[in-house]
Amino acid sequence: MASLRSVIKTTAPRLGLGRARRFYSIPSAAKQDVRIVEVGPRDGLQNEKASIIPVEVKVELINRLARAGAMTIEAGSFVSPKWVPQMAGTAQVLQGIKKFPGVHYPVLVPNERGLDDLLQLLDANPGLTDEIAVFTAASNGFARANLNCTVLESLVRLGGVVRRARERGLRVRGYVSVVVECPYEGRTGYGRVREVVRELVDMGCYEVSLGETVGRGRPHQVAEMIEEVKKGVSVDLLAGHFHDTYGTGVANVMTALQHGIRTIDSSVGGLGGCPYSPGATGNVATEDVVYALQESPYHVVGSSSGNTIDLEQICDIGWWISEQLGRTSVSRVERAMRSRKSK
Ligand SMILES: CC(C)(COP(=O)([O-])OP(=O)([O-])OC[C@H]1O[C@@H](n2cnc3c(N)ncnc32)[C@H](O)[C@@H]1OP(=O)([O-])[O-])[C@@H](O)C(=O)NCCC(=O)NCCSC(=O)C[C@@](C)(O)CC(=O)[O-]
């Protein structure tokens, strides 16, 4: 079997890395940029059951994330407070955060009512956000549970939302949930995922995030799903969103990157879960993704010094927000770094 050294010797020049460089010395110019969408303040907090998280804590979380270098931070949702009580204060959150230059603060909008509320807020306070995210699913079972309508009905509804938002100059991102498996219908047909993604792109979404909502997906399934979706849309319009219920989150992120995706959603401290995906845990932790990509052929783009997301700071934020919620961070990297420091 070829030694690692000889493999590097033959592959490094092909990758444009010069002669036999070690992996940890890959020059940054040769690296592929990876964009992280930090979903902790939205996906991370929306499912908290114990008590309503104060607006000040959410504001502090978002400001800390921006300081650590996060470039896109989901700030909340304009959804029905009866459906998702934790997101009720999103207007106050948007008004409370410090706006860091170049950072986007998207909010989820499920329907015209949510968009009306947001636009009214923006009329009075222009510049609070420049982006919304709309969401649907690849199965009717999940769409009914999450949106009280079928996939088709949701797409019809979202068509008007996307059009009006774009007319107001907002960027629109799309989500498709249950891209591998649905908690109500079982395995998802990947052709269905492709069709729904295509609809969202045709509507005007600049990017569609593939939601592995349940967190049971395995890397080979994620690979098959992405390859099927790529038959319908260009891979640079796709993002990966992996919950980590069965511990395959980082492996699924790496698989998505290998299949050409360059935008990854993650959640500080591994917080979260969808209220309508029973049993699913949080997103893959931002700390774990940033760590996995250090010294790799990928570069996590960020706004902090070194133009990346600062791992130490993200770990501290994961620890801090988990404490606020009365628990410890589920990020493996955060725990490992803390334990090394304490020795
Ligand atoms: C879409 C609806 C509203 C339909 O819910 P509905 O009950 O069918 O709505 P409706 O139009 O019949 O209205 C019922 C009441 O809700 C009000 N209402 C209606 N819309 C709004 C609104 N926007 N904001 C505030 N209030 C609203 C409306 O005004 C009315 O008030 P009432 O007359 O009874 O007093 C509901 O199903 C909903 O809010 N769903 C959102 C669920 C949600 O936020 N899920 C989590 C986010 S998605 C996710 O986590 C997955 C993702 C993105 O992370 C990717 C992945 O992991 O897969």
Ligand as a Chemical Component Dictionary entry (heavy atoms), coordinates in Angstrom:
data_LIG
# 
_chem_comp.id                   LIG 
_chem_comp.type                 NON-POLYMER 
_chem_comp.pdbx_formal_charge   -5 
_chem_comp.three_letter_code    LIG 
# 
loop_
_chem_comp_atom.comp_id 
_chem_comp_atom.atom_id 
_chem_comp_atom.alt_atom_id 
_chem_comp_atom.type_symbol 
_chem_comp_atom.charge 
_chem_comp_atom.model_Cartn_x 
_chem_comp_atom.model_Cartn_y 
_chem_comp_atom.model_Cartn_z 
_chem_comp_atom.pdbx_ordinal 
LIG C1  C1  C 0  -47.115 29.011 9.279  1  
LIG C2  C2  C 0  -48.029 29.053 10.484 2  
LIG C3  C3  C 0  -48.160 30.473 10.979 3  
LIG C4  C4  C 0  -49.380 28.546 10.046 4  
LIG O1  O1  O 0  -50.203 28.306 11.169 5  
LIG P1  P1  P 0  -51.789 28.396 11.083 6  
LIG O2  O2  O 0  -52.314 28.115 12.442 7  
LIG O3  O3  O -1 -52.249 27.522 9.961  8  
LIG O4  O4  O 0  -51.978 29.907 10.694 9  
LIG P2  P2  P 0  -53.258 30.749 10.344 10 
LIG O5  O5  O 0  -52.934 31.508 9.102  11 
LIG O6  O6  O -1 -54.485 29.885 10.366 12 
LIG O7  O7  O 0  -53.321 31.761 11.576 13 
LIG C5  C5  C 0  -53.627 31.311 12.894 14 
LIG C6  C6  C 0  -53.228 32.411 13.889 15 
LIG O8  O8  O 0  -51.820 32.604 13.872 16 
LIG C7  C7  C 0  -51.529 33.966 13.507 17 
LIG N1  N1  N 0  -50.365 33.957 12.633 18 
LIG C8  C8  C 0  -50.243 33.384 11.428 19 
LIG N2  N2  N 0  -49.035 33.581 10.934 20 
LIG C9  C9  C 0  -48.365 34.298 11.850 21 
LIG C10 C10 C 0  -47.037 34.821 11.892 22 
LIG N3  N3  N 0  -46.179 34.638 10.885 23 
LIG N4  N4  N 0  -46.665 35.496 12.981 24 
LIG C11 C11 C 0  -47.516 35.700 14.018 25 
LIG N5  N5  N 0  -48.766 35.207 14.039 26 
LIG C12 C12 C 0  -49.184 34.532 12.941 27 
LIG C13 C13 C 0  -52.760 34.441 12.791 28 
LIG O9  O9  O 0  -52.828 35.848 12.840 29 
LIG C14 C14 C 0  -53.855 33.758 13.571 30 
LIG O10 O10 O 0  -53.999 34.443 14.800 31 
LIG P3  P3  P 0  -55.402 34.415 15.601 32 
LIG O11 O11 O 0  -56.399 34.993 14.631 33 
LIG O12 O12 O -1 -55.688 32.980 15.940 34 
LIG O13 O13 O -1 -55.119 35.253 16.805 35 
LIG C15 C15 C 0  -47.506 28.168 11.629 36 
LIG O14 O14 O 0  -47.559 26.858 11.193 37 
LIG C16 C16 C 0  -46.099 28.508 12.010 38 
LIG O15 O15 O 0  -45.803 29.559 12.561 39 
LIG N6  N6  N 0  -45.169 27.570 11.742 40 
LIG C17 C17 C 0  -43.759 27.810 12.003 41 
LIG C18 C18 C 0  -43.145 26.606 12.635 42 
LIG C19 C19 C 0  -41.676 26.872 12.884 43 
LIG O16 O16 O 0  -41.249 27.991 13.082 44 
LIG N7  N7  N 0  -40.890 25.775 12.885 45 
LIG C20 C20 C 0  -39.494 25.842 13.136 46 
LIG C21 C21 C 0  -38.714 26.467 12.016 47 
LIG S1  S1  S 0  -38.433 25.371 10.659 48 
LIG C22 C22 C 0  -37.099 24.402 11.181 49 
LIG O17 O17 O 0  -36.679 24.465 12.301 50 
LIG C23 C23 C 0  -36.406 23.532 10.182 51 
LIG C24 C24 C 0  -35.101 24.143 9.672  52 
LIG C25 C25 C 0  -35.368 25.439 8.917  53 
LIG O18 O18 O 0  -34.228 24.475 10.738 54 
LIG C26 C26 C 0  -34.381 23.183 8.727  55 
LIG C27 C27 C 0  -34.325 21.725 9.216  56 
LIG O19 O19 O 0  -33.677 21.436 10.232 57 
LIG O20 O20 O -1 -34.981 20.918 8.559  58 
# 
loop_
_chem_comp_bond.comp_id 
_chem_comp_bond.atom_id_1 
_chem_comp_bond.atom_id_2 
_chem_comp_bond.value_order 
_chem_comp_bond.pdbx_ordinal 
LIG C1  C2  SING 1  
LIG C2  C3  SING 2  
LIG C2  C4  SING 3  
LIG C2  C15 SING 4  
LIG C4  O1  SING 5  
LIG O1  P1  SING 6  
LIG P1  O2  DOUB 7  
LIG P1  O3  SING 8  
LIG P1  O4  SING 9  
LIG O4  P2  SING 10 
LIG P2  O5  DOUB 11 
LIG P2  O6  SING 12 
LIG P2  O7  SING 13 
LIG O7  C5  SING 14 
LIG C5  C6  SING 15 
LIG C6  O8  SING 16 
LIG C6  C14 SING 17 
LIG O8  C7  SING 18 
LIG C7  N1  SING 19 
LIG C7  C13 SING 20 
LIG N1  C8  SING 21 
LIG N1  C12 SING 22 
LIG C8  N2  DOUB 23 
LIG N2  C9  SING 24 
LIG C9  C10 SING 25 
LIG C9  C12 DOUB 26 
LIG C10 N3  SING 27 
LIG C10 N4  DOUB 28 
LIG N4  C11 SING 29 
LIG C11 N5  DOUB 30 
LIG N5  C12 SING 31 
LIG C13 O9  SING 32 
LIG C13 C14 SING 33 
LIG C14 O10 SING 34 
LIG O10 P3  SING 35 
LIG P3  O11 DOUB 36 
LIG P3  O12 SING 37 
LIG P3  O13 SING 38 
LIG C15 O14 SING 39 
LIG C15 C16 SING 40 
LIG C16 O15 DOUB 41 
LIG C16 N6  SING 42 
LIG N6  C17 SING 43 
LIG C17 C18 SING 44 
LIG C18 C19 SING 45 
LIG C19 O16 DOUB 46 
LIG C19 N7  SING 47 
LIG N7  C20 SING 48 
LIG C20 C21 SING 49 
LIG C21 S1  SING 50 
LIG S1  C22 SING 51 
LIG C22 O17 DOUB 52 
LIG C22 C23 SING 53 
LIG C23 C24 SING 54 
LIG C24 C25 SING 55 
LIG C24 O18 SING 56 
LIG C24 C26 SING 57 
LIG C26 C27 SING 58 
LIG C27 O19 DOUB 59 
LIG C27 O20 SING 60 
# 
